[in-house]
Amino acid sequence: MGRSPGNAHSDRVLEALAKGAAKADADSRADRGAPAVSALAASWRRSGHLHALDPATPKLPARLTAAEIADARARLGRLLAIAQASLDRLFLAVGGVGCSVLLADADGTVLERRGARGDDATFESWGLWTGAVWSERHEGTNAIGTCLVEKRPLTIDRDQHYLSRNARLFCTTAPIFDEHGQLKAALDVSSCRADLTEGFSRLIATTVADAARLIEAENFRQAFPHARIVLTPDSEREINSLLAVDRNDLVIGATRAARRALNLSSSALARPVPAGDLIKDATTEGDDIDAAERAVLKRALARAGGNVSKAAKELDMSRATLHRKMKRLGLER
């Protein structure tokens, strides 16, 4: 009798582990990219040697109780609420082609999902359901768990999964970091369809990564509601490479992307840092007393529509005093 596809997959995994996972590199399609192949090989090794998982196990993912799910959701707090709109938009984009959208916490537990009602039974039978634990420790190589370990966007496509029972799944996941640069969650799109093309898979992966960055950016803005949010220079598409700057032009917060871009450690941000010290191209006028005073006068004049008397009243000084200051600071026309 011939071996089943599941047994053939587990045999291949075990053979790769026996050869130091070199076979995992060779068997992965070259167009998946070297970083992905390297991550896959490392993940298979962790799954087999560190977590001692049997690739042939038929056991479905562990599932948390309702009370445990509620506790996990409470710990995720504001970020979970912020993610709702992005989850809805992402599902509108991919739900019609048989995909499920999942949001997991840093432990790999699915706390929120979107799926078409007609696909619910299928996804639940695969363990792609609220409360399911998709950490690498429990499920071996999979997009959610391996993304959380690698802390970067990853796609695990079908037979790249460690467990045979997951070898028909396509999953792509992006990490979500909080306002302190700490890994907080993972955003995933999964599909059980065999006809998902490689081009469409890449498009889904890009969409997931963009959605994760949007969630990060909005969470950061809400974490510093009274600060000015600044995009770091040369951030290109990194819309979540942000700094929070207070009214004194001191940096009081930075996203993980910004910390990496500016080589900032947590200790460097332990106390406020002048924005000009971090962003080399930023103006340093704020360090000049005359420049600061000039800015105050300009704002008062702008509010007064150029009316000097009205601006002087707002600044609680005489019209003559304001004129003298304007002349000294080169503001008189």
Secondary structure as GFF3:
##gff-version 3
##sequence-region A 1 333
A	DSSP	alpha_helix	5	18	.	.	.	ID=ss1
A	DSSP	alpha_helix	22	27	.	.	.	ID=ss2
A	DSSP	three_ten_helix	30	32	.	.	.	ID=ss3
A	DSSP	alpha_helix	34	45	.	.	.	ID=ss4
A	DSSP	pi_helix	46	50	.	.	.	ID=ss5
A	DSSP	alpha_helix	66	76	.	.	.	ID=ss6
A	DSSP	alpha_helix	78	94	.	.	.	ID=ss7
A	DSSP	three_ten_helix	95	97	.	.	.	ID=ss8
A	DSSP	beta_strand	99	105	.	.	.	ID=ss9
A	DSSP	beta_strand	110	114	.	.	.	ID=ss10
A	DSSP	three_ten_helix	117	119	.	.	.	ID=ss11
A	DSSP	alpha_helix	120	125	.	.	.	ID=ss12
A	DSSP	alpha_helix	136	139	.	.	.	ID=ss13
A	DSSP	alpha_helix	143	150	.	.	.	ID=ss14
A	DSSP	beta_strand	154	157	.	.	.	ID=ss15
A	DSSP	three_ten_helix	158	160	.	.	.	ID=ss16
A	DSSP	three_ten_helix	164	166	.	.	.	ID=ss17
A	DSSP	beta_strand	170	177	.	.	.	ID=ss18
A	DSSP	beta_strand	183	191	.	.	.	ID=ss19
A	DSSP	alpha_helix	198	223	.	.	.	ID=ss20
A	DSSP	beta_strand	228	231	.	.	.	ID=ss21
A	DSSP	beta_strand	242	245	.	.	.	ID=ss22
A	DSSP	beta_strand	250	254	.	.	.	ID=ss23
A	DSSP	alpha_helix	256	261	.	.	.	ID=ss24
A	DSSP	beta_strand	273	274	.	.	.	ID=ss25
A	DSSP	alpha_helix	275	278	.	.	.	ID=ss26
A	DSSP	three_ten_helix	285	287	.	.	.	ID=ss27
A	DSSP	alpha_helix	289	303	.	.	.	ID=ss28
A	DSSP	alpha_helix	308	314	.	.	.	ID=ss29
A	DSSP	alpha_helix	319	328	.	.	.	ID=ss30
###
